[in-house]
Amino acid sequence: MPKILHIKASPRGNESFSTRAAEAFLGSFLEAHRGWQAETLDLFQADIPEFRAPAAKAKYAVMSGKTPTGEAELAWKPVIDTINHFKSAAACVVSAPMWNFGIPYRLKDYIDVITQPGLTFSFSPQSGYTGLVTGRPVVLVLARGGAYGSGTGAEAYDHQAGYLRAVFGFMGFTDIRTVLVEPTLHRGPEGAEAALAKAIAELRVLAADPGLAKE
């Protein structure tokens, strides 16, 4: 049974606009694509491996064509387990708020763990970097207190959407969809709910796209 993995990066529960939008998307996705299952990885509750010196040593060993040993090997195993779990999904949805113009630290921690040589990307002097996580889509559901799109004058402050598209693209994703919930602060509670409703309407249409359910 194919799985869509919801990578949830907000600690705010039902108060989170990105979480509410992503959950609406998942509900519509499962209705449209029978036979799929959904799993939520709550990054503020998950046991993300700490990437300290032994894990870094293992990473550089792999990048040098060597096999990690000793303490480095032990630290590398939970990294591999986390990546295998990530790669077990046939599709992903990432829901995240904008924090200080970027992404929450728990999402950055997770990305730093799963972006690894020989596992999610490779490198050769001839062809450069090649993403290894291919053939699956990712939907980015991103909430922001302000508006940062073209013509707002605040485009340069958006280090959320562009970074996520870049890092998932680096790992091999080519089908990357982005839906924004914005602004959630500048127009008061009614404006925030209107922004959420607009995003959910867009996500419900997107959820029915057969291109998202290719196995």
C-alpha positions in Angstrom: 0.0 0.0 0.0 1.6 3.3 -1.1 2.2 5.9 1.6 2.1 9.7 1.7 4.2 11.1 4.5 3.2 14.3 6.2 6.3 16.0 7.6 4.7 18.4 10.1 7.0 21.2 11.3 4.8 23.3 13.6 4.4 22.9 17.4 1.1 24.8 17.6 -1.3 21.9 17.1 -4.7 22.9 15.8 -3.7 26.6 16.0 -1.2 26.1 13.2 -2.4 27.3 9.8 0.1 25.1 7.9 -1.0 22.0 9.8 -4.7 22.7 9.3 -4.2 23.2 5.6 -2.1 20.1 5.2 -4.6 18.0 7.1 -7.3 19.2 4.7 -5.1 18.2 1.8 -4.5 14.8 3.2 -8.2 14.2 3.8 -9.0 15.1 0.2 -6.0 13.1 -1.1 -7.1 9.9 0.6 -10.6 10.3 -0.7 -9.4 10.8 -4.3 -6.8 8.0 -4.2 -8.1 4.9 -2.6 -5.6 2.3 -1.5 -3.2 4.9 -0.2 -2.4 5.5 3.5 -1.1 8.6 5.3 1.5 8.9 8.0 2.3 12.0 10.0 5.9 12.7 11.2 5.5 15.4 13.9 9.0 16.9 14.0 8.4 18.5 17.4 7.7 15.0 18.9 9.9 12.8 16.7 13.3 11.4 17.8 15.5 13.1 15.2 19.1 11.8 15.4 21.6 14.3 16.7 24.2 15.1 14.1 27.3 15.5 16.2 31.0 14.8 15.5 30.7 11.0 15.1 27.9 11.3 12.5 29.8 14.0 10.7 32.9 11.8 10.7 30.8 9.0 9.1 29.4 11.4 6.5 32.9 12.5 5.4 34.0 8.9 5.3 31.2 8.1 2.9 32.0 11.1 0.8 35.6 9.8 0.6 34.4 6.4 -0.6 35.1 4.7 2.8 33.0 2.8 5.2 32.3 4.3 8.6 33.7 2.3 11.5 33.6 2.3 15.3 31.8 5.2 16.9 31.1 6.8 13.5 29.4 3.6 12.3 27.2 3.6 15.4 26.2 7.2 14.9 25.5 6.6 11.2 23.0 3.8 11.7 20.1 6.0 13.1 20.8 8.5 10.2 20.3 5.6 7.7 17.2 4.5 9.5 15.7 8.0 9.3 16.5 8.3 5.6 15.0 4.9 4.9 11.8 5.9 6.6 11.7 9.1 4.6 12.4 7.2 1.3 9.7 4.6 2.1 7.0 7.2 1.2 5.7 7.4 -2.4 4.7 11.0 -1.9 5.4 13.7 0.7 3.7 16.8 2.1 5.7 19.2 4.2 3.7 21.7 6.3 5.7 24.5 7.9 5.4 28.1 9.2 7.8 30.8 8.4 10.1 31.5 11.4 12.4 34.5 11.1 12.0 34.5 7.3 13.1 30.8 7.2 12.0 27.4 8.5 11.6 26.0 12.1 14.8 24.6 13.5 13.3 21.1 13.8 12.7 21.0 10.1 16.2 22.2 9.4 17.5 19.5 11.8 15.6 16.8 9.9 16.7 18.1 6.5 20.4 18.1 7.7 20.0 14.5 8.8 18.3 13.2 5.6 20.5 15.0 3.1 23.4 12.6 3.0 25.9 11.3 0.4 25.1 7.9 -1.1 21.7 7.9 0.4 19.8 11.0 -1.0 22.4 12.4 -3.3 25.6 11.4 -5.0 28.6 13.3 -6.5 31.1 12.6 -9.2 33.6 15.0 -10.8 32.1 14.2 -14.2 28.4 14.8 -13.5 28.5 16.8 -10.3 25.6 16.3 -7.8 22.8 13.9 -8.6 19.6 13.5 -6.5 18.8 9.9 -5.5 15.2 10.4 -4.2 13.4 10.3 -7.5 10.0 9.5 -9.0 7.8 11.0 -6.3 6.1 14.3 -5.6 6.3 16.7 -2.7 3.7 19.3 -1.7 5.0 22.2 0.4 2.2 23.8 2.5 3.8 27.0 3.9 2.2 29.6 6.2 3.6 33.1 6.7 2.4 36.0 8.8 3.1 38.5 6.0 3.1 38.4 2.2 6.4 37.8 0.4 5.4 37.1 -3.2 6.2 39.1 -6.4 5.4 42.7 -6.1 5.2 42.9 -2.3 8.6 44.4 -1.9 9.4 41.7 0.7 10.6 39.0 -1.7 14.2 39.1 -0.5 13.1 38.1 3.0 11.6 34.8 1.9 14.1 32.1 2.8 11.4 29.5 3.4 9.9 28.5 0.1 12.9 28.9 -2.1 15.1 26.9 0.3 12.7 24.0 0.6 12.3 23.8 -3.2 16.1 23.9 -3.6 16.9 21.2 -1.0 14.2 18.8 -2.2 15.2 19.4 -5.7 18.8 18.7 -4.7 17.7 15.3 -3.3 16.0 14.4 -6.6 12.5 15.7 -6.4 11.3 17.2 -9.7 7.5 17.4 -9.0 7.4 20.1 -6.3 4.1 21.9 -5.6 3.9 24.9 -3.3 0.7 26.3 -1.7 1.0 29.3 0.5 -1.2 30.4 3.5 -0.5 34.1 3.7 -0.8 36.6 5.3 -1.9 35.1 8.6 -1.1 38.2 10.8 -1.4 41.4 8.8 -5.2 41.3 8.2 -6.4 40.1 11.5 -8.2 36.9 12.4 -10.8 37.2 9.6 -8.0 37.8 7.0 -6.1 34.8 8.3 -9.1 32.5 8.0 -9.7 33.8 4.5 -6.1 33.0 3.6 -6.5 29.6 5.0 -9.7 28.9 3.2 -8.1 30.1 -0.1 -5.2 27.7 0.4 -7.4 24.8 1.4 -9.5 25.3 -1.8 -6.3 25.2 -3.9 -5.1 22.1 -2.0 -8.4 20.2 -2.5 -8.1 20.7 -6.2 -4.4 19.7 -6.1 -5.2 16.6 -4.1 -7.3 15.1 -6.9 -4.4 15.4 -9.4 -3.6 11.8 -10.5 0.1 12.9 -11.0 0.5 13.0 -7.2 -0.5 9.3 -6.9 1.9 7.7 -9.2 3.6 4.7 -7.5 
